[in-house]
Amino acid sequence: MADDVGVVREATGEHRPAFLELFFDLVFVLALIVLAANLSATPTGSAAVQTLILFLAFSLVWALTSWAADTFNLNHPRGQVQVFWVMTGSLVMSTAVPQSFDRRGLLFVVAYLAIHFGSSTYLAVAGRQHVLRIRNRRILFWVSISGTAWLAGAFVPGTPRTALWALAISIEYGAAVLGWPTPRLGRSSDWEWKLVGERVAERYRELMVIALGMSIFIAALTVGPENHTAHRLAAFGVAFATSVLMWRIYIFRAGEALPDAIVASPDPSRFCQFAVVGHLVMIAGLILTAAGTALVINDPLDRPHPNWGAVMLGGPALFLAGASRTRSPSRVPSAGRRT
């Protein structure tokens, strides 16, 4: 349509990530830093579950925004509006994280739902094309369902909130896996997203490098300007070495193989969607690793608590598991499944 010119990407146009997307990633990394710091302050099983719920919420926002950028031209002012809206909402969500399961639960939920409803509505209107309207109407349908559980959880404390929010995020991810099946609209097809392999691979790699920087930032922030004992500095050195090793594992294994894996895949768009799972698993591992790093640096000579082992060993294990999922197109689910 004529109204779409300049806003919707041309199929033959340039498909490199826009600078705005890197700016958007910084907001996402801020959320990761807050999540890691919050978990390190309370390294319990219930805190880990709560952190996972919040992480999945932030991750879904990041994935949908990044995938939408394959359709919308972020160099056009009208294409930038939605990203700035998501950034604003994500910042509000980040400020609410430390008390999201206490006094600021409603603030977190309102910001989260505002992102989804605002973005999907705007993209449907700005794109005008039939396929874009249908795609975003499917998302709106499922967010309307999950939003009930999000809002209900915001008004009850403790375990019920955790259970309701876990149900809400499970509904959203389950709908995404199934292709957002919606009455009369059916399921979303992979071609509707128009994911471009080269661009998506670069987006994922940019995010991973910044997320690795998050773990270094947490370690440096924990050491602080005072109390530079030999033991704390040694712990910081180990943390930095761990980040370097993770960087090498990703860049020279998963990250380097990702573009070729996309090209070799019989369904590149599906593989692009599937690859985000591996990257989110790796980032979850980085959050655990950063939290474990903070625990050790704070008191390197203290006797480790049982929960510390799960945090410190679980982080690298998750990272390696995620890295292994991004290297082979043979791991992509069959065509009968939606991702």
WOUR-V138083 format. One record per pair of residues at least 24 apart in sequence whose C-alpha atoms are under 10 Angstrom apart, sorted by the first residue. I is the first residue (numbers start at 1). J is the second residue. D is the distance in whole Angstrom. If there is no record, write none. Layout:
i: (I	I)
j: (J	J)
d: (D	D)
This chain:
i: (1	1	1	2	3	3	3	3	4	4	4	4	4	4	5	5	5	6	6	6	6	6	6	6	6	7	7	7	7	7	7	7	7	7	7	7	7	8	8	8	8	8	8	8	8	8	8	8	8	8	8	8	8	9	9	9	9	9	9	9	9	9	9	10	10	10	10	11	11	11	11	13	14	14	15	15	15	15	15	15	15	15	15	15	16	16	16	16	16	16	16	17	17	17	17	17	17	17	17	17	17	17	17	18	18	18	18	18	18	19	19	20	20	20	20	20	21	21	21	21	21	21	21	21	21	22	22	22	22	23	23	23	24	24	24	24	24	24	24	24	24	24	25	25	25	25	25	25	25	25	25	26	26	26	26	26	27	27	27	27	27	27	27	27	28	28	28	28	28	28	28	28	28	28	28	29	29	29	29	29	29	29	29	29	29	30	30	30	30	30	30	31	31	31	31	31	31	31	31	31	31	31	32	32	32	32	32	32	32	32	32	32	32	33	33	33	33	33	33	33	33	33	33	34	34	34	34	34	34	34	34	35	35	35	35	35	35	35	36	36	36	36	36	36	36	36	36	36	36	36	36	37	37	37	37	37	37	37	37	37	37	37	38	38	38	38	39	39	39	39	39	39	39	39	39	40	40	40	40	40	40	40	40	40	40	40	40	40	41	41	41	41	42	42	42	43	43	43	43	43	43	43	43	43	43	44	44	44	44	44	45	45	45	46	46	47	47	48	48	49	49	49	50	50	50	50	50	50	50	50	50	51	51	51	51	51	52	52	52	53	53	53	53	53	53	53	53	54	54	54	54	54	54	54	54	55	55	55	55	56	56	56	56	56	56	56	57	57	57	57	57	57	57	57	58	58	58	58	59	59	59	59	59	60	60	60	60	60	60	61	61	61	61	61	61	61	61	62	62	62	63	63	63	63	63	64	64	64	64	64	65	65	65	65	66	66	66	66	67	67	67	67	67	67	67	67	68	68	68	68	68	68	68	68	69	69	69	69	69	70	70	70	70	70	70	71	71	71	71	71	71	71	71	72	72	72	78	78	78	78	79	79	79	79	81	81	81	82	82	82	82	82	82	82	82	83	83	85	85	85	85	85	85	86	86	86	86	86	86	86	87	88	89	89	89	89	89	90	100	100	101	101	101	101	101	101	101	101	101	102	102	102	102	102	102	103	103	103	104	105	105	105	105	105	105	105	105	106	106	106	106	106	106	107	108	108	108	109	109	109	109	109	109	109	110	110	110	110	112	112	113	113	113	113	113	113	116	116	116	116	117	117	117	117	131	131	131	131	131	132	132	134	134	134	134	134	134	135	135	135	135	135	135	135	135	136	136	137	137	137	138	138	138	138	138	138	138	138	138	138	138	139	139	139	139	139	139	139	139	140	140	141	141	141	141	142	142	142	142	142	142	142	142	142	142	143	143	143	143	143	144	145	145	146	146	146	147	147	173	174	174	175	175	176	176	177	177	177	177	177	178	178	178	178	179	179	179	180	180	181	187	188	188	189	189	189	189	190	190	190	190	190	190	190	190	190	190	191	191	191	191	192	193	193	193	194	194	194	195	195	195	195	195	195	196	196	196	196	197	197	197	197	197	197	197	197	197	197	197	198	198	198	198	198	198	199	199	200	200	200	200	200	200	200	200	201	201	201	201	201	201	201	201	201	201	201	202	202	202	204	204	204	204	204	204	204	205	205	205	205	205	205	205	206	207	207	207	208	208	208	208	208	208	208	208	208	209	209	209	209	211	211	211	211	211	212	212	212	212	212	212	212	212	212	212	213	213	213	213	213	214	214	214	214	214	215	215	215	215	215	215	215	215	215	215	215	215	215	216	216	216	216	216	216	216	217	218	218	218	218	218	218	219	219	219	219	219	219	219	219	219	219	220	220	220	221	222	222	222	222	222	222	223	223	223	224	227	230	231	231	231	231	231	231	232	232	232	232	232	232	233	233	234	234	235	235	235	235	235	235	235	236	236	236	236	236	236	237	238	238	239	239	239	239	239	239	239	240	242	242	242	243	243	243	243	246	246	246	246	246	246	249	249	249	250	250	250	250	250	250	250	250	251	253	253	253	253	254	254	254	254	254	254	254	254	254	254	255	255	255	255	256	257	257	257	258	258	258	258	259	260	260	260	261	261	261	261	261	262	262	262	262	263	264	264	264	265	265	265	265	265	266	266	266	267	267	267	267	268	268	270	270	270	270	270	270	270	270	271	271	271	271	271	271	271	271	272	272	272	272	273	273	273	274	274	274	274	274	274	274	274	275	275	275	275	275	275	275	275	275	275	276	276	276	276	277	277	277	277	277	278	278	278	278	278	278	278	278	278	278	279	279	279	279	279	279	279	280	280	280	280	281	281	281	281	281	281	281	281	281	282	282	282	282	282	282	282	282	282	282	282	283	283	283	283	284	284	284	284	284	284	285	285	285	285	285	285	285	285	285	285	285	285	286	286	286	286	286	286	287	287	287	287	287	288	288	288	288	288	288	288	288	289	289	289	289	289	289	289	290	291)
j: (127	128	129	128	126	127	128	129	72	125	126	127	128	129	73	76	127	72	73	74	75	76	77	78	79	71	72	73	74	75	76	77	78	79	80	126	127	68	69	70	71	72	73	74	76	78	79	123	126	127	128	129	132	69	70	71	72	73	74	75	76	79	194	70	71	72	73	70	71	194	196	73	73	199	69	70	71	73	195	196	197	198	199	200	70	196	198	199	200	202	203	66	69	70	73	74	198	199	200	201	202	203	206	69	73	74	75	199	203	74	75	74	75	80	83	84	65	66	69	74	80	83	203	206	207	203	206	207	210	83	84	87	62	65	66	83	84	86	87	88	90	207	62	66	87	203	206	207	208	210	211	87	207	210	211	214	62	86	87	88	89	90	91	94	58	59	61	62	87	90	91	94	207	210	211	58	94	207	208	210	211	212	213	214	283	90	91	94	95	211	214	55	58	59	90	91	92	93	94	95	97	214	58	59	94	211	214	215	283	284	286	287	290	94	211	213	214	215	217	218	287	290	291	94	95	96	97	98	214	218	287	94	97	98	287	288	290	291	214	215	218	284	286	287	288	289	290	291	292	293	294	98	218	221	222	287	288	290	291	292	294	295	97	98	99	291	98	287	288	290	291	292	294	295	311	287	288	289	290	291	292	293	294	295	296	298	308	311	98	291	294	295	291	295	307	288	291	292	295	305	306	307	308	310	311	306	307	308	310	311	307	310	311	159	162	101	162	288	311	162	163	166	97	100	101	159	161	162	163	165	166	97	98	284	287	288	166	284	287	162	163	165	166	167	168	169	170	93	94	97	100	108	165	166	169	280	283	284	287	166	169	170	172	173	280	284	93	109	112	165	168	169	172	173	90	93	94	112	276	277	280	283	284	116	169	172	173	176	280	86	87	89	90	112	115	116	119	86	87	90	204	273	276	277	280	116	119	120	139	193	115	116	119	120	195	200	203	204	193	194	195	196	200	203	272	273	119	120	123	132	136	193	194	195	193	194	195	199	200	193	194	195	196	199	200	123	127	132	192	193	194	195	196	123	126	127	122	123	126	127	122	123	126	127	119	122	123	115	118	119	120	121	122	123	126	115	119	114	115	116	118	119	122	111	112	114	115	116	118	119	115	115	113	114	115	116	118	115	154	161	153	154	156	157	158	159	161	162	165	154	155	156	157	158	161	154	155	157	154	150	151	153	154	155	156	157	161	150	151	152	153	154	155	154	150	151	154	147	150	151	152	153	154	165	147	150	151	154	147	150	143	144	146	147	150	151	140	143	144	147	141	143	144	147	188	189	191	192	193	192	193	182	185	186	187	188	192	179	180	185	187	188	189	192	193	180	188	180	182	185	175	176	179	180	181	182	183	185	186	187	188	172	175	176	179	180	181	182	188	180	182	180	181	182	183	168	171	172	173	174	175	176	180	181	182	168	169	171	172	175	172	171	172	170	171	172	171	172	339	338	339	338	339	338	339	273	274	337	338	339	336	337	338	339	337	338	339	338	339	338	338	338	339	269	270	338	339	267	268	269	270	271	272	273	335	338	339	267	268	269	270	269	269	270	273	268	269	270	268	269	270	271	272	273	262	268	269	272	258	259	260	261	262	263	268	269	270	271	272	258	259	260	262	263	272	259	272	258	259	262	269	272	273	275	276	255	256	257	258	259	260	261	262	272	275	276	255	258	259	255	258	272	275	276	279	280	250	251	254	255	256	258	279	255	279	280	283	247	250	251	255	279	280	282	283	286	247	250	251	255	282	283	284	286	287	243	244	246	247	250	282	283	286	287	290	240	243	244	247	286	243	283	286	287	290	239	240	242	243	283	286	287	288	289	290	291	293	294	240	241	242	243	244	290	293	290	287	289	290	291	293	294	289	290	291	292	293	294	295	296	297	298	293	294	297	294	293	294	295	296	297	298	294	297	298	298	298	300	296	297	298	299	300	301	296	297	298	299	300	301	297	300	297	300	293	294	296	297	298	299	300	293	294	296	297	298	300	297	293	297	289	290	292	293	294	296	297	293	289	293	316	286	289	290	316	282	286	316	319	320	323	319	320	323	279	282	319	320	322	323	324	326	323	323	324	326	327	278	279	320	322	323	324	325	326	327	328	279	323	326	327	327	326	327	328	326	327	328	329	327	327	328	329	326	327	328	329	330	326	327	328	329	329	328	329	330	328	329	330	331	332	329	330	332	329	332	334	335	329	332	329	332	333	334	335	337	338	339	326	328	329	330	331	332	333	339	326	329	332	339	332	338	339	325	326	329	331	332	333	338	339	322	323	325	326	327	328	329	331	332	339	322	325	326	339	322	323	325	326	339	318	319	320	321	322	323	324	325	326	327	319	321	322	323	324	325	326	318	319	322	323	315	317	318	319	320	321	322	323	325	315	316	317	318	319	320	321	322	323	324	325	315	318	319	322	314	315	316	318	319	322	311	312	313	314	315	316	317	318	319	320	321	322	314	315	316	317	318	319	311	315	316	318	319	312	313	314	315	316	317	318	319	313	314	315	316	317	318	319	315	315)
d: (9	7	7	10	8	8	7	9	9	10	7	6	7	8	10	10	9	9	7	9	9	6	9	9	8	9	6	5	8	8	6	8	6	6	9	8	7	10	9	9	6	4	6	9	9	10	8	10	9	6	9	9	10	9	7	5	5	5	9	10	10	10	10	10	8	9	8	10	9	9	10	10	10	9	10	7	10	9	10	7	9	8	6	9	9	9	8	5	9	8	9	9	8	9	10	9	10	6	8	10	7	7	10	9	9	6	7	10	10	9	9	7	8	8	8	9	9	8	8	8	10	8	8	10	10	8	8	8	9	10	10	9	9	9	9	7	8	8	6	10	10	10	8	10	9	9	8	6	10	8	9	9	9	8	9	10	10	10	6	9	10	7	7	9	7	8	9	7	8	7	8	9	9	10	9	10	10	8	10	7	6	10	9	7	10	9	8	7	10	9	8	8	8	10	8	8	10	8	5	9	8	10	9	10	9	8	7	9	8	9	9	7	10	9	9	10	6	8	8	7	8	8	9	7	8	10	7	7	10	9	10	8	7	8	7	9	10	9	9	9	8	9	9	5	7	8	6	5	9	10	9	9	7	10	9	9	10	8	6	10	8	10	8	6	9	8	9	9	8	9	6	9	10	10	9	9	8	10	8	4	7	8	6	6	10	10	9	9	10	8	9	8	10	10	10	10	8	9	9	9	10	6	7	9	8	10	6	9	10	9	8	9	10	9	9	10	10	9	9	8	10	9	10	9	8	10	10	7	10	9	8	9	10	10	9	10	9	8	10	8	10	7	6	10	9	7	9	9	10	8	9	9	9	9	9	9	9	8	9	10	7	9	10	9	9	9	10	10	8	10	10	7	9	9	8	9	9	8	9	10	7	10	10	10	9	9	8	9	10	8	10	10	8	8	8	8	10	9	10	9	10	9	8	10	10	9	9	10	10	10	10	10	8	10	10	8	8	9	7	8	7	9	8	10	9	9	10	10	8	10	10	7	9	9	10	10	9	10	10	7	6	6	7	8	8	10	9	9	9	7	7	8	10	9	9	8	10	10	8	10	10	9	8	9	9	9	10	9	8	6	9	10	7	7	10	10	8	9	7	10	8	7	10	9	9	9	6	8	9	7	9	9	9	7	6	10	10	8	9	10	9	8	9	7	7	9	7	8	10	9	10	9	7	8	9	9	10	9	8	9	9	8	5	8	9	9	9	9	7	9	9	5	7	9	10	10	9	8	6	7	10	9	7	10	9	9	8	9	9	9	8	9	9	7	9	9	7	7	10	10	10	8	9	10	9	10	10	7	9	8	9	10	7	9	10	9	10	10	9	9	9	7	9	7	9	10	10	10	9	9	9	10	9	6	7	6	9	7	8	8	8	9	9	9	9	7	9	9	10	10	10	8	9	7	9	10	8	7	10	10	7	9	7	9	8	9	10	9	7	9	10	8	9	9	6	7	10	9	9	10	9	9	9	7	6	10	9	7	5	4	10	7	5	6	8	5	6	9	10	10	9	8	10	10	9	8	10	9	9	6	6	10	10	9	10	8	9	10	10	7	9	9	8	10	9	10	7	10	8	5	8	9	7	8	9	8	7	8	9	7	9	9	6	7	6	7	10	9	7	9	6	9	8	9	10	9	10	10	9	9	9	7	9	9	9	8	9	10	6	6	10	10	8	8	9	10	9	9	8	8	9	10	9	7	7	10	9	8	9	6	9	9	9	10	9	10	9	9	8	9	9	7	9	8	7	10	7	9	9	10	9	7	10	7	9	6	9	8	7	10	10	8	7	9	9	10	8	10	10	10	10	10	8	9	8	8	8	9	7	10	7	7	9	7	5	9	8	9	6	10	9	7	9	8	9	9	10	10	6	8	8	7	10	7	9	10	6	6	10	10	7	10	10	9	9	9	9	6	9	10	7	7	8	7	7	10	10	10	10	8	10	9	6	8	8	5	7	7	6	9	8	10	9	9	8	9	7	6	9	9	7	8	9	9	6	10	10	10	9	10	9	8	9	6	9	9	9	9	9	10	9	9	9	9	10	10	9	8	8	9	10	9	8	8	10	9	9	9	10	7	10	10	10	8	9	9	8	10	10	10	9	6	7	8	6	5	9	10	8	8	8	9	8	6	8	6	6	8	9	9	9	9	9	8	6	6	6	9	9	9	9	7	9	9	7	9	8	5	8	10	8	8	9	10	9	9	10	9	9	10	10	8	9	10	9	10	8	7	9	9	7	9	9	6	9	9	10	10	9	10	9	9	6	9	8	9	9	6	8	9	6	9	10	7	5	9	10	9	10	8	10	10	9	8	10	8	10	8	8	9	10	9	9	8	4	6	8	5	6	9	9	10	6	7	10	8	7	10	9	7	10	10	10	6	6	9	7	5	8	9	8	8	9	6	4	7	7	5	6	10	10	9	8	7	8	10	7	10	7	7	9	9	9	9	7	4	6	7	5	5	8	9	8	10	6	7	10	8	7	9	7	10	10	10	7	9	7	5	8	10	9	9	8	8	5	6	10	9	9	8	9)
